Amino acid sequence: MEPLLIYPDPAPPALAQALDLAGYPWKAIGSTDAADRSEPEDGWAGAIVCADIDADGSFALCRALRKRDLPFAPLLLLVAGSQLAELELREDLFDDFCLSPFQPKELEARIAHLFWRTGRGTRPELVEYGDLVLNLETYQAAINGKPLDLTYMEYELLKFLATHPGKVFTRETLLSRVWGYEYYGGARTVDVHIRRLRAKLGEEHANLISTVRSVGYRFGQSRWGL
């Protein structure tokens, strides 16, 4: 999909992180001219405009985008609670709004709804299990919206397990499916990576990966809840 236009430049760190973890490409711009110069060949996928940071500049940009010959959608406005009273007079300038500071899951839901409503953009390929989210396009993982600092093989192991919830895998199977048949490391390699994954998932979520005695490991619950 084409990138989202983000205003202002630089993008607020919390917004940048939320979009990266959700897998939405984006580009920050600082003016209407910059938006025109940087526009992709197929147009922007939409825009997220931070009116809570620069109200005058944000509404001026929204007006300019709305006056374009080509339809521009969706346009999501981030506003502070104190700005809510102003929005009734500016309804023609945006498609939806989100209160700032925002919750990442609410922001994702609003973007996805706007894309669905306007028929633009696509949702990144995600694996979700409870509070855990893996973005298969960006090789990122997060718990409750907080990114996990995983190595490549830790991510690959977690991805394999999370895409097969409830199934038990022996260490030998994990070695062949995750590391590959040409890998000659022993079963201890799996144990070490599992231990590191549990530590990075944190005490509250470490039990997502359970040990099945004398067999191997399982991610999540089996269909019998054991």
Backbone hydrogen bonds, N-H to C=O, Kabsch-Sander energy under -0.5 kcal/mol:
donor,donor_aa,acceptor,acceptor_aa,energy
4,L,25,P,-2.5
5,L,46,G,-2.9
6,I,27,K,-2.4
7,Y,48,I,-2.0
16,A,12,P,-2.6
17,Q,13,P,-2.6
18,A,14,A,-2.1
19,L,15,L,-2.4
20,D,16,A,-2.3
21,L,17,Q,-2.6
22,A,18,A,-1.7
23,G,19,L,-0.8
23,G,20,D,-0.6
24,Y,19,L,-2.2
27,K,4,L,-2.5
29,I,6,I,-2.9
35,A,31,S,-1.9
36,D,32,T,-2.0
37,R,33,D,-2.6
38,S,34,A,-2.3
39,E,35,A,-0.6
39,E,36,D,-0.5
43,G,40,P,-1.8
45,A,3,P,-2.3
46,G,3,P,-0.5
47,A,74,P,-2.3
48,I,5,L,-2.7
49,V,76,L,-2.6
50,C,7,Y,-2.4
50,C,48,I,-0.5
51,A,49,V,-1.4
51,A,78,L,-1.3
52,D,78,L,-1.2
53,I,50,C,-1.2
54,D,50,C,-1.6
58,S,54,D,-2.5
59,F,55,A,-2.5
60,A,56,D,-2.0
61,L,57,G,-2.1
62,C,58,S,-2.4
63,R,59,F,-2.2
64,A,60,A,-2.1
65,L,61,L,-2.6
66,R,62,C,-2.2
67,K,63,R,-1.4
68,R,65,L,-0.9
73,A,71,P,-0.5
76,L,47,A,-3.0
77,L,96,D,-2.4
78,L,49,V,-2.9
79,V,77,L,-0.6
79,V,98,C,-2.0
83,Q,80,A,-2.0
84,L,81,G,-1.3
86,E,83,Q,-1.3
87,L,83,Q,-0.7
87,L,84,L,-1.0
89,L,86,E,-1.1
90,R,87,L,-1.6
91,E,88,E,-0.7
93,L,90,R,-2.4
94,F,91,E,-0.9
95,D,75,L,-2.8
96,D,75,L,-1.4
98,C,77,L,-2.5
100,S,79,V,-2.9
106,E,103,Q,-0.6
107,L,103,Q,-2.4
108,E,104,P,-2.5
109,A,105,K,-2.2
110,R,106,E,-2.4
111,I,107,L,-2.4
112,A,108,E,-2.8
113,H,109,A,-2.2
114,L,110,R,-2.2
115,F,111,I,-2.5
116,W,112,A,-2.3
117,R,113,H,-2.8
118,T,114,L,-2.4
119,G,115,F,-1.6
120,R,115,F,-1.1
126,L,124,P,-0.7
127,V,134,L,-2.6
129,Y,132,L,-2.6
132,L,129,Y,-2.2
133,V,142,A,-2.5
134,L,127,V,-2.9
135,N,140,Q,-3.0
136,L,125,E,-2.3
136,L,134,L,-0.7
137,E,125,E,-0.5
139,Y,135,N,-1.2
140,Q,135,N,-1.1
142,A,133,V,-2.3
143,I,146,K,-2.4
144,N,131,D,-2.1
146,K,143,I,-2.3
148,L,141,A,-2.8
150,L,148,L,-1.4
155,Y,151,T,-2.5
156,E,152,Y,-2.4
157,L,153,M,-2.5
158,L,154,E,-2.5
159,K,155,Y,-3.0
160,F,156,E,-2.3
161,L,157,L,-2.4
162,A,158,L,-2.9
163,T,159,K,-1.7
164,H,161,L,-1.5
166,G,219,F,-3.5
167,K,164,H,-1.6
169,F,217,Y,-2.7
171,R,215,V,-0.6
174,L,170,T,-2.2
175,L,171,R,-2.5
176,S,172,E,-2.0
177,R,173,T,-2.8
178,V,174,L,-2.6
179,W,174,L,-0.9
179,W,175,L,-1.0
180,G,175,L,-1.2
183,Y,180,G,-1.8
189,T,186,G,-1.6
190,V,186,G,-0.5
190,V,187,A,-0.7
191,D,187,A,-1.7
192,V,188,R,-2.6
193,H,189,T,-2.0
194,I,190,V,-2.7
195,R,191,D,-2.4
196,R,192,V,-2.1
197,L,193,H,-2.6
198,R,194,I,-2.6
199,A,195,R,-1.9
200,K,196,R,-2.2
201,L,197,L,-2.4
202,G,198,R,-1.2
205,H,202,G,-0.9
206,A,202,G,-1.6
208,L,205,H,-2.1
209,I,206,A,-1.6
210,S,208,L,-0.7
210,S,218,R,-2.9
212,V,216,G,-2.8
213,R,211,T,-0.7
215,V,212,V,-2.4
216,G,212,V,-1.5
217,Y,169,F,-2.5
218,R,210,S,-2.4
219,F,167,K,-0.7
220,G,208,L,-3.5
225,G,222,S,-2.3
